[in-house]
């Protein structure tokens, strides 16, 4: 039965767009995303094709379109600009040591964070084989469709990241923002961690970590019927040669709140990108809970 299920899944995914050629549209207007090194030697997204991939369970990649980034001339944009410029800078004087550790901790593949946690939860709650299968399928497929929805949304808005926005703030038409042509984020190569950090090679909005982790954590909360479950999350990251300690939370939503903050502390996202990313992920999780993976009576 297991082999038959695997064969059916592989057959269903034929021609789904996996690794299909993808060329991003790189704009020249203020606010448009441009990759690091543009135009001479741009670092491009190797996974841009994900946004055009056939979803596993949601209806289309664009089903959960986000509200989009703040207008460049708005007070909300200026507020978030100031926040990430101050807290996310490479040599920030206001970011605490714990905030720095959290920022680096969460720059780790979401699925590599959540699957070990899932195994621990399955053991803690004594799930049988059938419930384990349903549990793992629920959050992993939510993550997959969350990523598809997220990358589709990223290239729909194609909004610049803080590094570009801060360096070119004299072009944004907002009198409340001030340019710093040499500004660098915490996620620069100068931060000593393994593997090395860098500004991700894809647009800011929405945040990928928020999309995937929002989908996973909401799916987990839905599965167990409650948000308030104590969890310990382990990352493979180190800082200055020392492994970063696991982080503990009294509920799933607290971890997601820290992820939102951490992407700002790392200097790679505006807060709205993080928040709206989690909204996409939660919507995907809700859709899957409503339409799939119901327990058999």
Order of alpha helices (4+ residues) and beta strands (2+ residues): alpha-alpha-alpha-alpha-alpha-alpha-alpha-beta-beta-beta-beta-alpha-alpha
